[in-house]
């Protein structure tokens, strides 16, 4: 198999841990976002993948998709997304042509911005609904490490059981 390609859409940087793990496992990852934030894994060696930043303006999804397409170089085998509900549908419609046929989609959301299943027809959807964790009569939001692990678990399931 050739290079595995992933497109990761997230405006908050909360998927950085996922990207680092994908790169460590040999994936070529394209990261559209507003601000450049280099990753420790942003290097190219024979044993790991590479992460590439692409400038993105969520208000202009077609421009975002054009830039991502140029950087991907080939269809994405995986999409991981955690974007605001108000930009979700236009962004997913714009990037749909960038995905390989039947490429799995892992979508993170909170109960407050949980939306209907994907607008990406023909792509298996694996949603991760991030909600407060209850323990000993208290609640808290999942930590960045817990979020990363949940999304990576969903990604493993998506890649092995589309």
DRENTORTOR-247333 format. One record per atom (N, C-alpha, C): x, y, z. Coordinates in steps of 0.001 Angstrom, whole numbers, always signed. Last residue first. Layout:
u;v;w
X;Y;Z
...
% end
This chain:
u;v;w
-14914;-588;+8813
-15673;+520;+8208
-17126;+161;+8104
-12984;-1593;+10882
-14375;-2027;+10686
-15197;-899;+10065
-10496;-359;+10836
-10559;-1826;+10815
-11957;-2372;+10561
-10954;+2362;+10824
-10027;+1807;+9839
-10095;+295;+9761
-12719;+2715;+12945
-13104;+3149;+11598
-12231;+2510;+10526
-11200;+1814;+15122
-12416;+1091;+14728
-12806;+1431;+13294
-9234;+3838;+15090
-8847;+2422;+14902
-10063;+1597;+14462
-10905;+6041;+15609
-10149;+5967;+14355
-9723;+4534;+14073
-11787;+5507;+18180
-12772;+5559;+17091
-12081;+5444;+15738
-9293;+5711;+19466
-10051;+4457;+19510
-11071;+4407;+18383
-8741;+8427;+18932
-7885;+7385;+18357
-8569;+6016;+18393
-10764;+9576;+20472
-10763;+9785;+19020
-9874;+8754;+18335
-9984;+8706;+23030
-11306;+8362;+22492
-11351;+8510;+20975
-7400;+9855;+23255
-7581;+8401;+23280
-8930;+7981;+22705
-8004;+12630;+23159
-7133;+12011;+22159
-7361;+10507;+22106
-9551;+12838;+25501
-10139;+13153;+24189
-9326;+12490;+23087
-7629;+12215;+27432
-8812;+11357;+27271
-9483;+11587;+25923
-5864;+14390;+27030
-5395;+13013;+26847
-6572;+12060;+26638
-7504;+16593;+27681
-6977;+16438;+26316
-6477;+15023;+26040
-10210;+15245;+29740
-8915;+15910;+29575
-8468;+15787;+28112
-13734;+15854;+29743
-12585;+14969;+29509
-11308;+15796;+29311
-15092;+17887;+32351
-14910;+17601;+30939
-13732;+16663;+30774
-16841;+16579;+35221
-15744;+17337;+34620
-15703;+17001;+33140
-18862;+16288;+38160
-18644;+16125;+36728
-17473;+16996;+36301
-19508;+14328;+41114
-19026;+15522;+40414
-18932;+15233;+38929
-20065;+11950;+42366
-21005;+13052;+42514
-20580;+14347;+41851
-17934;+10301;+41520
-18084;+10668;+42931
-18965;+11896;+43115
-18099;+11401;+38245
-17351;+10575;+39184
-17544;+11141;+40588
-18807;+11821;+34805
-19262;+11850;+36190
-18445;+10921;+37053
-17761;+13893;+32254
-17532;+12614;+32903
-17987;+12749;+34352
-19452;+15533;+29548
-18873;+15538;+30897
-18805;+14123;+31474
-18641;+14309;+26238
-19571;+14806;+27252
-18882;+14806;+28613
-18320;+13921;+22912
-17547;+14264;+24105
-18459;+14945;+25104
-18922;+11473;+20768
-19637;+12542;+21460
-18942;+12767;+22793
-17759;+10582;+17851
-17289;+10570;+19228
-17978;+11755;+19901
-18905;+8645;+15101
-18978;+9854;+15919
-18476;+9588;+17329
-18120;+7608;+12098
-17878;+7159;+13463
-17841;+8418;+14323
-19447;+6808;+8962
-19283;+7816;+10001
-19121;+7157;+11367
-18378;+5875;+5750
-18833;+5442;+7077
-18468;+6476;+8143
-19527;+7483;+2960
-18361;+7411;+3844
-18844;+7010;+5228
-21816;+7858;+1544
-20908;+6818;+1082
-19640;+6695;+1909
-22103;+11370;+2049
-22728;+10102;+1669
-21680;+9115;+1146
-21586;+13535;+4159
-20659;+12813;+3290
-21216;+11429;+2983
-22994;+14661;+6042
-23418;+15032;+4698
-22546;+14312;+3678
-23567;+12497;+8900
-22756;+13237;+7941
-23447;+13580;+6626
-26341;+12779;+11135
-25241;+12088;+10461
-24695;+12895;+9287
-26916;+15892;+12909
-27358;+14702;+12196
-26172;+14038;+11514
-24793;+16872;+15650
-25645;+17106;+14488
-26069;+15778;+13879
-23890;+18350;+18631
-24133;+17078;+17956
-25131;+17312;+16826
-23362;+20460;+20214
-23243;+20685;+18779
-23351;+19392;+17985
-23885;+19449;+22762
-24498;+20719;+22369
-24391;+20999;+20880
-22351;+17185;+23096
-23809;+17015;+23016
-24510;+18288;+22538
-19644;+17722;+20760
-20192;+17726;+22111
-21693;+17514;+22004
-17668;+15663;+18548
-18596;+16753;+18829
-19017;+16666;+20297
-15727;+14272;+15951
-15880;+14562;+17372
-16841;+15733;+17534
-15792;+11827;+13534
-16250;+13168;+13865
-16430;+13307;+15365
-14228;+10197;+11059
-14323;+10214;+12518
-14644;+11646;+12897
-14924;+8442;+8187
-14974;+9762;+8793
-15122;+9577;+10295
-13285;+6389;+5703
-14033;+6595;+6941
-13892;+8027;+7456
-13813;+6339;+2226
-12896;+6706;+3308
-13701;+6956;+4577
-15299;+5680;-38
-15563;+4948;+1202
-14559;+5244;+2323
-12899;+7008;-2198
-14190;+6338;-2064
-14236;+5518;-771
-11075;+9679;-578
-11089;+8441;-1358
-12465;+7798;-1212
-11924;+13146;-597
-11862;+11849;+82
-11857;+10691;-907
-12380;+15488;-1867
-10984;+15194;-1523
-10817;+13804;-919
-15085;+16010;-2178
-14350;+15461;-3320
-12893;+15093;-3025
-15645;+17105;+479
-16106;+15767;+68
-15338;+15215;-1137
-15090;+19712;+1122
-13970;+18766;+1130
-14372;+17360;+672
-17596;+20977;+898
-16465;+21453;+99
-15335;+20430;+35
-19157;+19626;+2777
-19527;+19576;+1349
-18352;+19977;+464
-17804;+20364;+5117
-17819;+18961;+4699
-18218;+18818;+3228
-18356;+23153;+5106
-16982;+22666;+5049
-16942;+21220;+4572
-21165;+23320;+5299
-20472;+23829;+4109
-19039;+23328;+3979
-21481;+21855;+7858
-22056;+21399;+6595
-21359;+21997;+5376
-19861;+23377;+9843
-19731;+21953;+9553
-20225;+21574;+8157
-20205;+25872;+10798
-19373;+25743;+9594
-19278;+24298;+9104
-21842;+25525;+13018
-22250;+26501;+12008
-21402;+26442;+10734
-20507;+23653;+14642
-21723;+23254;+13939
-22096;+24229;+12831
-16934;+23568;+14366
-18164;+24179;+14867
-19363;+23798;+13995
-15254;+20372;+14191
-15449;+21761;+13795
-16803;+22254;+14293
-13410;+17954;+13920
-14036;+18525;+15115
-14156;+20010;+14835
-12575;+15025;+12072
-13069;+16389;+12144
-13655;+16717;+13509
-10719;+13120;+9903
-11046;+13320;+11318
-11442;+14778;+11447
-10758;+10928;+7243
-11093;+12286;+7659
-11399;+12254;+9150
-8701;+8988;+5131
-9320;+9157;+6434
-9600;+10636;+6650
-7484;+9068;+2733
-7986;+7754;+3151
-8757;+7824;+4453
-7757;+11598;+295
-7537;+11245;+1699
-8199;+9911;+2017
-6304;+11537;-3006
-7456;+11474;-2098
-7072;+11031;-687
-3314;+13562;-3303
-4107;+12385;-3675
-5286;+12340;-2705
-2344;+16007;-2400
-1724;+15373;-3555
-2446;+14149;-4075
-2685;+17681;-137
-2878;+16232;-42
-2186;+15503;-1188
-2289;+20246;-1174
-1335;+19715;-205
-1465;+18199;-59
-4445;+20614;-2893
-3079;+20786;-3393
-2071;+20118;-2459
-6563;+20235;-1065
-6382;+19320;-2211
-4953;+19402;-2746
-6281;+22452;+641
-6082;+21103;+1176
-5830;+20108;+45
-6927;+24524;-1133
-5599;+24469;-521
-5295;+23069;+15
-9597;+23821;-1704
-8606;+23946;-2779
-7195;+23835;-2230
-10796;+23946;+834
-10731;+22668;+114
-9692;+22709;-1005
-10546;+26700;+1390
-9945;+25710;+2284
-9756;+24388;+1537
-12189;+27665;-633
-10761;+28004;-637
-10004;+27018;+239
-14616;+26626;+264
-14085;+26212;-1051
-12596;+26508;-1158
-15073;+27852;+2806
-14768;+26416;+2710
-14216;+25979;+1348
-14662;+30428;+4389
-14456;+30210;+2951
-14097;+28745;+2696
-14777;+30473;+7087
-15843;+31199;+6392
-15766;+31020;+4875
-12465;+29289;+7913
-13675;+28471;+7952
-14844;+29163;+7264
-9586;+29401;+6329
-10568;+30360;+6835
-11896;+29619;+6749
-6305;+28109;+6600
-7743;+27902;+6427
-8526;+29064;+7010
-3232;+26866;+5449
-3988;+28019;+5938
-5465;+27833;+5619
-2076;+23788;+6466
-2662;+24519;+5355
-3471;+25671;+5946
+675;+21770;+7509
-315;+22792;+7799
-777;+23450;+6507
+1363;+18378;+7568
+1499;+19622;+6800
+341;+20540;+7128
+3250;+15759;+8898
+2083;+16634;+9078
+2356;+17932;+8335
+4240;+12476;+8031
+4485;+13913;+7996
+3168;+14642;+8209
+5501;+9404;+9328
+4809;+10182;+8328
+5195;+11644;+8407
+8475;+7381;+9764
+7274;+8085;+10211
+6670;+8871;+9063
+10779;+6224;+8836
+9944;+5432;+9730
+8686;+6143;+10180
+12211;+7975;+7274
+11787;+6720;+6654
+10806;+5949;+7526
+10859;+11244;+7996
+11906;+10223;+8042
+11359;+8960;+7417
+10074;+14439;+8418
+9918;+13390;+7419
+11110;+12441;+7517
+8069;+16206;+10835
+9328;+15886;+10187
+9096;+14727;+9236
+6362;+17047;+13150
+6386;+17614;+11804
+7762;+17442;+11172
+6021;+16343;+15759
+6106;+15246;+14791
+6213;+15756;+13364
+5621;+18684;+17129
+6910;+18012;+17312
+7118;+16916;+16271
+4069;+21032;+14915
+3970;+19860;+15784
+5360;+19265;+15972
+3332;+24518;+14677
+4160;+23345;+14351
+4019;+22245;+15394
+714;+26132;+13741
+1190;+25628;+15031
+2017;+24378;+14756
-796;+28784;+12145
+251;+27775;+12052
+715;+27397;+13456
-4301;+29233;+12209
-2977;+29625;+12692
-2003;+28462;+12575
-6547;+28041;+11038
-6302;+29487;+10889
-4875;+29864;+11219
-5991;+24955;+9222
-6346;+25727;+10410
-5991;+27194;+10181
-5702;+21725;+7877
-6159;+23100;+7657
-6512;+23756;+8996
-3437;+19434;+7713
-4117;+20118;+8806
-4535;+21535;+8419
-2760;+16220;+6572
-2948;+17617;+6178
-3878;+18261;+7198
-438;+13664;+7008
-1613;+14338;+7549
-1630;+15794;+7096
+538;+10562;+6294
+739;+11919;+5784
-542;+12662;+6142
+1444;+8070;+8697
+445;+8793;+7917
+978;+10148;+7460
+3112;+6593;+10404
+3401;+6658;+8979
+2411;+7408;+8112
+2690;+6755;+13083
+2320;+5497;+12428
+2417;+5581;+10911
+3300;+9348;+13663
+4194;+8316;+14192
+3922;+6951;+13562
+1015;+10510;+12529
+2324;+10723;+11913
+3305;+9652;+12377
-914;+9667;+14406
-1020;+9276;+12999
+337;+9394;+12310
+65;+10962;+16708
+30;+9488;+16654
-85;+8990;+15215
-241;+13664;+16002
+1083;+13147;+16348
+1131;+11629;+16250
-3034;+13738;+15686
-2156;+13958;+14537
-764;+13403;+14818
-3857;+13355;+18321
-4243;+12392;+17286
-3316;+12508;+16077
-2827;+15665;+19528
-2374;+14338;+19964
-2699;+13263;+18942
-4350;+17670;+18189
-2897;+17580;+18029
-2365;+16206;+18423
-6962;+18294;+18434
-6660;+17014;+17800
-5159;+16813;+17584
-7253;+20810;+19432
-7545;+19698;+20343
-7246;+18335;+19720
-7015;+23008;+17874
-5777;+22331;+18252
-6002;+21134;+19149
-9329;+24165;+16917
-8909;+24488;+18280
-7578;+23878;+18677
-10353;+23421;+14451
-9899;+24785;+14627
-9288;+25081;+15974
-9829;+20748;+12391
-10077;+21137;+13779
-9514;+22528;+13992
-9568;+18144;+10300
-10181;+19467;+10394
-10514;+19764;+11843
-7319;+16300;+8600
-7790;+16539;+9962
-8270;+17979;+10050
-6913;+13764;+6356
-7275;+15173;+6439
-7880;+15367;+7819
-4371;+11437;+5545
-5483;+11845;+6406
-5669;+13348;+6309
-3070;+8751;+3677
-3308;+10191;+3785
-4532;+10465;+4643
-445;+6503;+3272
-1770;+6691;+3874
-1941;+8188;+4122
+1300;+5618;+375
+1186;+6534;+1501
-254;+6627;+1979
+459;+2295;-709
+1213;+3544;-767
+1030;+4353;+498
+838;-1176;+0
+0;+0;+0
+881;+1237;+0
% end
